[in-house]
Amino acid sequence: MKVFLCLSIFTSFGLSDIIIMISKENKLVDIKRSEIIDLYLKKIDNIRGIKVEPIDNKNSYKEFYHKFIKKTPKQLRAYWIKSNKKRPPKRLSTTEINKEMKKDKKIISYAKNNLSGKILFRID
């Protein structure tokens, strides 16, 4: 019983959900897992005709790519080198992402806590 309690406490504090959010002004209301992956690997730049621009979160970057995209930092570097015309999403802090979302309705990003946009997807 003690092991279970410790494990659930660890899980709730150490591995919290990552939330995918977009600017409140963007018309996008939902998104599929596959669309998020393609968006962050720069295979697409719009979702069902709605232009979006992904931004990586400095604070959750490694966990997001590990849990969701299923790539290590080394694999990501190799991916971006091979796709020499594409550049990875810029990486900003949560505070900087919030500022960008307020200025530009195309911004989509992720964080462990709420950004200033609307929630599209939750990664647990």
C-alpha positions in Angstrom: 0.0 0.0 0.0 2.9 2.4 0.8 4.5 1.7 -2.5 1.3 2.5 -4.3 0.8 5.7 -2.4 4.4 6.8 -3.1 4.1 5.9 -6.7 0.8 7.9 -7.2 2.3 10.9 -5.4 5.4 10.7 -7.6 3.2 10.4 -10.7 1.0 13.3 -9.9 3.9 15.7 -9.1 6.6 14.5 -11.4 4.8 13.6 -14.6 2.1 16.1 -15.0 0.1 16.5 -18.2 1.3 18.6 -21.0 -1.4 20.8 -22.5 -1.4 21.8 -26.2 -2.9 25.3 -26.5 -3.5 27.8 -29.3 -4.3 31.5 -29.3 -7.9 32.3 -28.2 -8.5 34.2 -31.4 -7.6 31.2 -33.6 -10.7 29.4 -35.2 -9.2 25.9 -34.6 -11.3 24.0 -32.0 -9.7 20.6 -32.0 -6.6 18.8 -33.3 -5.5 15.2 -33.8 -2.4 13.6 -32.3 -1.0 13.0 -35.9 -1.6 16.6 -36.8 0.4 17.8 -33.8 3.3 15.5 -34.7 3.3 16.6 -38.3 3.1 20.3 -37.3 6.0 20.0 -34.9 8.1 18.2 -37.4 7.2 20.9 -40.0 5.5 18.5 -42.4 2.4 20.7 -42.4 1.8 24.4 -41.5 -2.0 24.4 -41.3 -4.8 22.3 -39.8 -7.9 21.9 -42.0 -7.1 25.1 -43.8 -6.3 27.1 -40.6 -2.7 28.5 -40.5 -0.7 27.6 -37.4 2.8 28.2 -36.2 4.3 25.8 -33.6 6.6 27.1 -30.8 8.5 24.8 -28.5 8.5 25.4 -24.8 12.0 25.6 -23.2 10.6 24.2 -19.9 8.8 21.1 -21.3 10.7 20.5 -24.6 12.5 17.2 -23.7 9.4 15.7 -22.1 7.1 16.7 -25.0 9.3 15.2 -27.7 10.0 12.1 -25.6 6.4 11.3 -24.6 4.6 12.6 -27.6 6.8 12.8 -30.7 8.8 9.7 -29.6 12.2 11.2 -30.4 15.3 11.9 -28.4 17.2 15.2 -28.7 19.8 13.3 -30.8 17.1 11.9 -33.1 15.7 15.4 -33.5 19.0 16.9 -34.4 19.5 14.2 -37.1 15.9 14.9 -38.4 16.5 18.6 -38.8 19.9 18.1 -40.4 18.3 15.7 -43.0 15.5 18.1 -43.7 18.0 20.9 -44.5 15.4 23.4 -45.8 13.2 23.2 -42.7 14.0 24.8 -39.4 12.8 23.5 -36.0 10.2 25.6 -34.2 11.6 28.4 -32.1 12.0 27.6 -28.4 10.7 30.1 -25.9 9.8 30.2 -22.2 6.2 29.9 -21.1 6.1 33.6 -20.4 7.4 34.4 -23.8 4.9 32.0 -25.4 2.1 33.7 -23.6 3.2 37.1 -25.0 3.5 35.6 -28.5 0.0 34.1 -28.3 -1.5 37.4 -27.4 0.1 39.1 -30.4 -0.3 36.3 -33.1 -3.4 34.1 -33.4 -1.4 31.4 -35.4 0.7 30.4 -32.4 0.3 26.9 -31.0 2.4 25.6 -28.2 2.5 23.3 -25.1 3.2 23.6 -21.4 2.7 21.8 -18.1 0.6 24.7 -16.9 -2.0 26.8 -18.8 -0.9 29.2 -21.4 -2.9 32.2 -22.3 -4.8 30.4 -25.1 -7.4 27.7 -25.4 -6.8 24.0 -24.8 -6.8 21.8 -27.8 -5.2 18.6 -26.5 -3.9 17.0 -23.3 -1.0 14.6 -23.2 -0.9 12.5 -20.1 
